[in-house]
Amino acid sequence: MSRLGSRVGANHPVAFAIRHWGPTLPCMTTSDSTSAGLPQERRLVTSIPGPKSQVLQARRNAAVSKGVGATMPIYITDAGGGVLVDVDGNSLIDMGSGIAVTSVGNAAPKVVAAVQEQVARFTHTCFMVTSYSGYVEVCEALNRLTPGTHEKRSALFNSGAEAVENAIKVARAYTKRPAVVVFEHAYHGRTNLTMAMTAKNMPYKESFGPFASEIYRVPMSYPFHDGRSGADVAADVISKIEKEIGAGNVAAIIIEPIAGEGGFIVPAAGFIPRIVDFARDNGIVFVADEIQTGFCRTGDWFACENEGIVPDLITTAKGIAGGLPLAGLTGRAEIMDSVHVGGLGGTYGGNPVACAAALASIETMEELDLAAAARQIASVMIPRLQALAEKTGVIGEVRGRGAMLAVELVKPGTHEPDAELTSTIAKACHAQGVVVLTAGTYGNVLRFLPPLVMPMHLLDEALTVIEEQFLAHTGN
């Protein structure tokens, strides 16, 4: 048995996914979820990038700040279902969903119709000046869908980072405490406060300091590298908070239920529940950052449901609105209402067009049961990624839940990160028309975030291409 096979026990997240979800869910269809007439196929008519994309790339270089990065130098004209079509006519399989944003597709019919109708009525009034029903309806949906049966309130913003900043504002207002506890490998955004909360220096923090104060970092459960139980790592976290910060000084503990940019790290079972118990015992607001994990992505509506966690506050964005910019902060009514009138808001927060898109996206997720679709994607992908790990010896761990999956690449026989091979395989997949993303504190994780409406034949083809590129670049 390989190192991977011996490590994946009955309670490992991957093993649980296969056992719990199984391979028998009906295949997704795309008749109600793709842009009309867009063929669901991988098609390469030029090299990647093609000549038209190269012209646009030259224009970009002359007009756009070099500080704005890009995974691939291609330019998209159409997208939907599971494909991205570029200006040269290439059709690429999308295994990234715009970083977990287009879960319902890039042009879901209900979203398109709702946006068109709203744009024709009005695009903006500012909810803080003259209100509109769409904002209220999105907040009602968030209050209904997020974990817990307690009374809730919500507020809407523009981006995930803005939602996180407001979660900290609310927690500090409620507790009258200054300190915020964050975790190793965390990603919470690119604003000044959220950069302080984000763990990785490059490219997110380098040269941008000084950062906001009263942010304290504690260990994250990372089973592949620490080999420890969730309870043991949680005990270390609690000890560090008590000894170095003082529980009575902590306003909030914030964590991604599955660390996103940090490498799709699934903490060991029991780690987060123990942190939640500690927070409750000490009057600390527990915040779940579900910006990347939320809205059916992990096979549940929200990833914290996997261990029955009910957060005090939960931040959402990305998959909420079918590609339009919208974010939410939802929480216990007494916490959310502790802020003075006028303390929350923003000119564009809860824009009426984005709210219309969000309501249509949520309706699509419910009608198509996209949480089940995410579980089906897991049942297809996990066994093939595990088999690839067995065959190549360079995948240290297959991990994730639902349609939020990753492989961590290492030097054979070790846990030493192999960022170079990760970059090589990602670029090779891009050249073959499959869009994959990298991640990880050590730059050695390939992450997969396919649209939840992706046709199964495209998912199968994408996996075949990924397998071929692994074999071609590992001497197998």
C-alpha positions as CSV (number, residue, x, y, z in Angstrom):
1,M,0.0,0.0,0.0
2,S,1.3,3.5,-0.9
3,R,1.9,6.2,1.7
4,L,-1.3,7.9,0.6
5,G,-3.3,4.7,0.9
6,S,-2.0,3.9,4.3
7,R,-2.8,7.4,5.5
8,V,-6.4,7.7,4.4
9,G,-8.3,6.0,7.2
10,A,-12.0,5.5,7.7
11,N,-12.4,9.0,9.3
12,H,-10.2,10.8,6.8
13,P,-12.3,13.5,4.9
14,V,-11.6,11.8,1.6
15,A,-12.8,8.4,2.8
16,F,-15.8,10.0,4.5
17,A,-16.7,11.7,1.2
18,I,-16.7,8.5,-0.7
19,R,-18.6,6.5,2.0
20,H,-21.1,9.2,2.7
21,W,-21.8,10.5,-0.8
22,G,-21.2,7.5,-2.9
23,P,-21.0,7.4,-6.7
24,T,-24.7,6.9,-7.5
25,L,-26.2,10.4,-7.6
26,P,-27.8,11.2,-11.0
27,C,-25.6,13.1,-13.4
28,M,-26.1,16.8,-13.7
29,T,-27.6,18.1,-16.9
30,T,-27.0,21.6,-18.2
31,S,-30.3,22.3,-20.1
32,D,-31.3,24.8,-17.4
33,S,-27.9,26.1,-16.4
34,T,-25.7,27.0,-19.4
35,S,-25.7,29.9,-21.8
36,A,-27.9,29.2,-24.7
37,G,-26.2,27.5,-27.6
38,L,-22.7,27.3,-26.1
39,P,-21.2,23.9,-26.9
40,Q,-20.0,22.1,-23.9
41,E,-16.7,20.9,-25.3
42,R,-13.0,21.4,-25.1
43,R,-11.8,22.8,-28.4
44,L,-8.3,24.1,-29.3
45,V,-8.0,25.9,-32.6
46,T,-4.8,27.8,-31.8
47,S,-2.0,27.5,-29.3
48,I,-2.7,28.9,-25.8
49,P,-2.6,31.9,-25.9
50,G,-3.8,32.5,-29.4
51,P,-2.9,35.5,-31.6
52,K,-5.9,37.6,-30.6
53,S,-5.3,37.0,-27.0
54,Q,-1.6,38.0,-27.5
55,V,-2.7,41.3,-29.0
56,L,-4.9,42.0,-26.0
57,Q,-2.2,40.9,-23.6
58,A,0.1,43.6,-25.2
59,R,-2.7,46.2,-24.7
60,R,-3.1,45.0,-21.1
61,N,0.6,45.4,-20.5
62,A,0.4,49.0,-21.7
63,A,-2.7,49.9,-19.8
64,V,-3.1,47.8,-16.6
65,S,-0.9,47.9,-13.5
66,K,1.6,45.1,-13.5
67,G,0.5,44.6,-9.9
68,V,-2.6,42.9,-11.2
69,G,-1.7,39.2,-11.8
70,A,-3.3,36.7,-14.2
71,T,-3.3,32.9,-14.2
72,M,-3.6,32.7,-18.0
73,P,-3.0,35.3,-20.7
74,I,-6.2,34.6,-22.5
75,Y,-9.3,36.8,-23.1
76,I,-12.8,35.4,-22.7
77,T,-15.8,36.3,-24.9
78,D,-18.3,33.7,-23.8
79,A,-18.7,31.3,-20.8
80,G,-21.2,28.9,-19.3
81,G,-21.8,25.5,-18.0
82,G,-18.3,24.1,-17.8
83,V,-16.5,26.0,-20.6
84,L,-14.7,29.4,-21.2
85,V,-14.4,30.5,-24.8
86,D,-11.6,32.9,-25.7
87,V,-11.3,35.5,-28.5
88,D,-9.4,33.0,-30.7
89,G,-12.3,30.5,-30.5
90,N,-10.6,28.1,-28.1
91,S,-13.1,26.5,-25.7
92,L,-11.4,25.6,-22.4
93,I,-12.8,23.4,-19.6
94,D,-13.2,25.6,-16.4
95,M,-12.0,23.9,-13.3
96,G,-11.7,27.2,-11.3
97,S,-15.2,28.9,-11.5
98,G,-13.5,32.3,-11.3
99,I,-12.2,31.2,-7.9
100,A,-15.4,29.5,-6.6
101,V,-17.7,32.3,-7.9
102,T,-19.6,31.0,-10.8
103,S,-21.0,27.9,-9.1
104,V,-24.4,28.2,-11.0
105,G,-22.5,28.9,-14.2
106,N,-21.3,32.1,-15.9
107,A,-24.6,33.0,-17.5
108,A,-27.2,31.0,-15.6
109,P,-30.6,31.7,-17.3
110,K,-32.4,32.8,-14.1
111,V,-29.5,35.1,-13.2
112,V,-29.4,36.6,-16.6
113,A,-33.2,37.2,-16.6
114,A,-33.2,38.7,-13.1
115,V,-30.3,41.0,-13.9
116,Q,-31.8,42.2,-17.1
117,E,-35.1,43.0,-15.5
118,Q,-33.4,44.8,-12.6
119,V,-31.2,46.9,-14.8
120,A,-34.2,48.0,-16.8
121,R,-35.8,49.2,-13.5
122,F,-32.9,50.9,-11.8
123,T,-29.2,50.2,-11.1
124,H,-28.6,52.1,-7.9
125,T,-30.2,54.3,-5.3
126,C,-28.0,53.4,-2.3
127,F,-29.8,51.3,0.3
128,M,-28.8,53.8,3.0
129,V,-30.6,56.6,1.2
130,T,-33.7,55.0,-0.3
131,S,-34.2,51.3,0.3
132,Y,-35.4,48.5,-2.0
133,S,-36.9,45.1,-1.5
134,G,-34.1,43.1,-3.1
135,Y,-31.6,43.9,-0.3
136,V,-34.2,42.8,2.3
137,E,-35.0,39.6,0.4
138,V,-31.3,38.6,0.2
139,C,-30.9,39.2,3.9
140,E,-34.0,37.1,4.6
141,A,-32.5,34.3,2.5
142,L,-29.2,34.5,4.3
143,N,-30.9,34.4,7.7
144,R,-32.9,31.3,6.5
145,L,-30.0,29.4,4.9
146,T,-27.1,29.9,7.3
147,P,-26.6,27.4,10.2
148,G,-28.7,27.8,13.3
149,T,-32.3,28.4,14.2
150,H,-31.6,31.5,16.3
151,E,-32.9,35.0,15.4
152,K,-30.5,36.5,12.8
153,R,-29.7,39.8,11.1
154,S,-27.7,40.4,7.9
155,A,-25.9,43.2,6.1
156,L,-24.6,43.3,2.6
157,F,-21.3,44.6,1.2
158,N,-19.3,44.4,-2.0
159,S,-16.5,41.9,-1.4
160,G,-15.4,39.1,0.9
161,A,-12.7,41.3,2.4
162,E,-15.3,43.9,3.2
163,A,-17.5,41.3,4.8
164,V,-14.6,40.2,7.0
165,E,-13.7,43.8,8.0
166,N,-17.3,44.3,9.1
167,A,-17.4,41.1,11.0
168,I,-14.5,42.4,13.1
169,K,-16.2,45.8,13.5
170,V,-19.3,44.1,14.8
171,A,-17.5,41.7,17.1
172,R,-15.5,44.5,18.6
173,A,-18.6,46.7,19.1
174,Y,-20.4,43.8,20.7
175,T,-17.6,42.6,23.1
176,K,-15.9,45.9,23.7
177,R,-12.6,44.0,23.2
178,P,-9.7,44.6,20.8
179,A,-8.0,41.3,19.9
180,V,-8.7,39.2,16.9
181,V,-7.4,35.6,16.6
182,V,-6.6,34.2,13.2
183,F,-4.9,31.0,12.0
184,E,-1.8,29.9,10.1
185,H,-2.4,29.4,6.4
186,A,-5.4,31.8,6.5
187,Y,-6.6,34.0,3.8
188,H,-9.1,36.8,4.6
189,G,-8.5,39.5,2.0
190,R,-6.3,42.2,0.6
191,T,-7.4,45.4,2.5
192,N,-5.2,46.6,5.3
193,L,-7.0,44.9,8.1
194,T,-7.5,41.7,6.1
195,M,-3.9,41.6,5.0
196,A,-3.0,41.6,8.6
197,M,-5.3,38.6,9.1
198,T,-4.0,36.8,6.0
199,A,-1.0,34.5,6.7
200,K,0.9,34.3,3.4
201,N,3.3,37.1,2.6
202,M,3.8,36.8,-1.1
203,P,2.0,38.0,-3.1
204,Y,-0.5,39.4,-0.6
205,K,1.4,41.4,2.0
206,E,5.0,42.0,0.7
207,S,5.9,45.7,1.0
208,F,2.4,46.8,2.0
209,G,2.8,47.2,5.7
210,P,2.5,48.4,8.4
211,F,-0.7,46.5,9.1
212,A,-3.5,46.8,11.5
213,S,-2.7,45.9,15.1
214,E,-4.3,43.5,17.6
215,I,-4.2,40.6,15.2
216,Y,-2.9,37.4,16.7
217,R,-2.0,34.2,14.8
218,V,-2.3,30.7,16.2
219,P,-1.7,27.2,14.8
220,M,-4.0,25.6,12.3
221,S,-4.7,21.9,12.2
222,Y,-3.0,20.6,9.1
223,P,-3.2,16.8,9.3
224,F,-0.9,16.1,6.4
225,H,2.0,18.0,7.9
226,D,1.4,17.8,11.7
227,G,-0.1,14.3,12.0
228,R,-2.0,15.3,15.1
229,S,-5.6,15.0,16.3
230,G,-7.9,18.0,16.1
231,A,-8.2,18.0,19.9
232,D,-4.4,18.2,20.4
233,V,-3.9,21.1,18.1
234,A,-7.0,22.9,19.6
235,A,-5.4,22.5,23.0
236,D,-2.3,24.2,21.8
237,V,-4.4,27.0,20.3
238,I,-6.3,27.6,23.5
239,S,-3.1,27.5,25.6
240,K,-1.6,30.1,23.3
241,I,-4.6,32.4,23.5
242,E,-4.8,32.1,27.3
243,K,-1.1,32.7,27.9
244,E,-0.2,35.2,25.2
245,I,-3.3,37.2,24.5
246,G,-5.8,36.6,27.4
247,A,-9.2,35.2,26.5
248,G,-10.8,38.2,28.1
249,N,-9.2,40.5,25.5
250,V,-10.4,38.6,22.5
251,A,-13.3,40.0,20.5
252,A,-13.3,37.3,17.7
253,I,-11.9,34.1,16.6
254,I,-12.2,33.8,12.8
255,I,-11.5,30.7,10.7
256,E,-12.2,29.3,7.2
257,P,-13.8,25.8,7.8
258,I,-11.6,24.7,4.9
259,A,-8.5,26.9,4.4
260,G,-8.8,28.2,0.8
261,E,-5.7,30.0,-0.5
262,G,-3.7,28.2,2.2
263,G,-4.1,25.0,0.3
264,F,-7.7,23.6,0.8
265,I,-6.6,22.4,4.2
266,V,-9.3,20.3,5.9
267,P,-8.6,20.5,9.7
268,A,-8.7,17.3,11.7
269,A,-12.1,16.3,13.1
270,G,-12.9,18.0,16.3
271,F,-10.5,20.9,15.9
272,I,-13.1,23.6,15.1
273,P,-15.8,22.4,17.5
274,R,-13.3,22.6,20.4
275,I,-12.4,26.1,19.3
276,V,-16.1,27.0,19.2
277,D,-16.7,25.7,22.7
278,F,-13.7,27.7,24.0
279,A,-15.1,30.8,22.3
280,R,-18.6,30.4,23.8
281,D,-17.1,29.7,27.3
282,N,-15.2,33.0,27.1
283,G,-17.6,35.4,25.5
284,I,-15.7,35.4,22.2
285,V,-17.5,35.9,18.9
286,F,-16.8,32.9,16.7
287,V,-16.7,33.9,13.0
288,A,-16.9,31.4,10.1
289,D,-15.3,32.8,6.9
290,E,-17.3,30.9,4.3
291,I,-16.5,33.2,1.5
292,Q,-14.9,30.4,-0.6
293,T,-16.6,27.4,1.0
294,G,-20.2,28.7,1.1
295,F,-23.2,28.2,-1.1
296,C,-23.1,24.5,-1.8
297,R,-19.4,24.4,-2.8
298,T,-18.4,21.7,-0.3
299,G,-21.5,19.5,-0.6
300,D,-23.4,21.3,2.2
301,W,-24.9,24.8,1.9
302,F,-22.1,25.9,4.3
303,A,-18.9,24.0,5.2
304,C,-19.3,24.4,8.9
305,E,-22.4,22.3,8.7
306,N,-20.2,19.2,8.3
307,E,-19.4,19.1,12.0
308,G,-22.6,20.8,13.2
309,I,-21.0,24.1,13.8
310,V,-23.2,27.1,14.4
311,P,-21.2,30.3,14.1
312,D,-22.0,33.5,15.8
313,L,-21.2,35.4,12.6
314,I,-20.7,34.1,9.1
315,T,-19.2,35.9,6.1
316,T,-20.2,35.0,2.6
317,A,-19.4,36.2,-1.0
318,K,-18.0,34.6,-4.1
319,G,-20.7,32.0,-5.0
320,I,-23.6,34.1,-3.7
321,A,-24.5,36.0,-6.8
322,G,-23.6,34.2,-10.0
323,G,-20.6,36.3,-10.7
324,L,-21.8,39.8,-9.6
325,P,-20.0,41.5,-6.7
326,L,-21.9,40.9,-3.5
327,A,-21.0,39.8,0.1
328,G,-22.9,39.2,3.2
329,L,-22.4,39.2,7.0
330,T,-25.0,37.2,8.9
331,G,-25.2,36.6,12.6
332,R,-27.0,36.4,15.9
333,A,-29.5,39.3,16.2
334,E,-28.1,40.6,19.5
335,I,-24.6,40.8,18.0
336,M,-25.5,42.3,14.7
337,D,-27.8,44.8,16.3
338,S,-25.2,45.9,18.8
339,V,-23.7,48.4,16.3
340,H,-25.0,52.0,16.4
341,V,-27.2,53.2,13.5
342,G,-25.1,54.2,10.6
343,G,-22.1,52.1,11.7
344,L,-22.5,49.6,8.9
345,G,-23.0,50.2,5.2
346,G,-21.4,51.6,2.1
347,T,-22.4,53.3,-1.1
348,Y,-22.6,50.2,-3.3
349,G,-23.2,47.5,-0.6
350,G,-26.2,45.4,-1.6
351,N,-26.4,46.9,-5.0
352,P,-29.9,46.1,-6.5
353,V,-28.6,44.4,-9.6
354,A,-26.3,42.2,-7.5
355,C,-29.2,41.4,-5.1
356,A,-31.3,40.3,-8.1
357,A,-28.5,38.0,-9.2
358,A,-28.1,36.6,-5.7
359,L,-31.8,35.8,-5.4
360,A,-31.8,34.1,-8.8
361,S,-28.6,32.2,-7.9
362,I,-30.1,30.9,-4.6
363,E,-33.2,29.9,-6.5
364,T,-31.1,28.0,-9.0
365,M,-29.1,26.3,-6.2
366,E,-32.2,25.1,-4.5
367,E,-34.1,24.0,-7.6
368,L,-31.1,22.0,-9.0
369,D,-29.9,20.8,-5.6
370,L,-26.4,22.0,-6.3
371,A,-25.2,20.7,-2.9
372,A,-25.9,17.2,-4.2
373,A,-24.2,18.2,-7.5
374,A,-21.1,19.1,-5.5
375,R,-21.2,15.7,-3.7
376,Q,-21.5,14.0,-7.1
377,I,-18.4,15.8,-8.4
378,A,-16.5,14.6,-5.3
379,S,-17.6,11.0,-6.0
380,V,-16.2,11.2,-9.5
381,M,-13.0,13.2,-8.8
382,I,-11.7,11.7,-5.5
383,P,-11.2,8.1,-6.7
384,R,-9.4,9.3,-9.8
385,L,-7.2,11.7,-7.9
386,Q,-6.4,8.9,-5.4
387,A,-5.5,6.5,-8.2
388,L,-3.2,9.2,-9.7
389,A,-1.5,9.6,-6.4
390,E,-0.9,5.9,-6.2
391,K,0.5,5.8,-9.7
392,T,2.8,8.9,-9.7
393,G,4.1,9.1,-6.1
394,V,4.2,12.9,-6.2
395,I,0.8,13.6,-4.6
396,G,1.2,13.6,-0.9
397,E,-2.5,14.1,-0.1
398,V,-5.9,14.3,-1.9
399,R,-8.2,16.4,0.2
400,G,-11.3,18.6,0.3
401,R,-15.0,18.1,0.3
402,G,-17.6,18.4,-2.5
403,A,-16.4,20.4,-5.4
404,M,-13.6,22.0,-3.4
405,L,-10.8,19.5,-3.9
406,A,-7.0,19.7,-4.1
407,V,-3.9,17.6,-4.4
408,E,-0.7,18.6,-2.6
409,L,2.5,17.9,-4.6
410,V,5.6,16.7,-2.8
411,K,9.0,15.2,-3.6
412,P,8.6,11.4,-3.8
413,G,8.8,9.7,-0.5
414,T,8.8,12.9,1.5
415,H,6.5,15.7,2.7
416,E,8.8,18.3,1.1
417,P,6.7,20.7,-1.1
418,D,7.3,20.6,-4.8
419,A,6.1,24.0,-6.0
420,E,8.1,23.8,-9.3
421,L,6.3,20.6,-10.4
422,T,3.0,22.1,-9.3
423,S,3.6,25.1,-11.6
424,T,4.7,22.9,-14.4
425,I,1.7,20.7,-14.4
426,A,-0.7,23.7,-14.1
427,K,0.8,25.3,-17.1
428,A,0.7,22.1,-19.0
429,C,-3.0,21.7,-18.3
430,H,-3.6,25.3,-19.4
431,A,-1.8,24.5,-22.7
432,Q,-4.2,21.6,-23.2
433,G,-7.3,23.7,-22.6
434,V,-8.0,22.9,-18.9
435,V,-8.1,25.8,-16.5
436,V,-6.7,24.8,-13.1
437,L,-5.6,26.9,-10.2
438,T,-2.7,26.7,-7.8
439,A,-2.7,27.5,-4.0
440,G,-1.0,26.7,-0.8
441,T,1.3,28.4,1.7
442,Y,4.2,26.5,0.0
443,G,2.9,27.0,-3.6
444,N,2.5,23.2,-4.1
445,V,-1.2,22.7,-4.2
446,L,-3.4,22.2,-7.3
447,R,-7.0,23.1,-6.4
448,F,-10.1,22.3,-8.3
449,L,-13.3,24.3,-8.2
450,P,-15.5,23.2,-11.1
451,P,-18.8,24.9,-11.7
452,L,-21.5,22.9,-9.9
453,V,-23.4,22.7,-13.2
454,M,-20.5,21.2,-15.1
455,P,-21.6,18.4,-17.4
456,M,-20.1,15.0,-16.3
457,H,-18.5,14.4,-19.7
458,L,-16.5,17.6,-19.3
459,L,-15.4,16.7,-15.8
460,D,-14.3,13.3,-17.1
461,E,-12.3,14.9,-19.9
462,A,-10.7,17.4,-17.6
463,L,-9.6,14.7,-15.3
464,T,-8.1,12.7,-18.2
465,V,-6.1,15.8,-19.3
466,I,-4.9,16.3,-15.7
467,E,-3.9,12.7,-15.5
468,E,-2.0,12.8,-18.8
469,Q,0.0,15.9,-17.7
470,F,0.9,14.3,-14.4
471,L,2.1,11.2,-16.1
472,A,4.0,13.2,-18.8
473,H,5.9,15.3,-16.2
474,T,6.7,12.6,-13.6
475,G,8.2,10.0,-15.8
476,N,5.3,7.6,-15.6
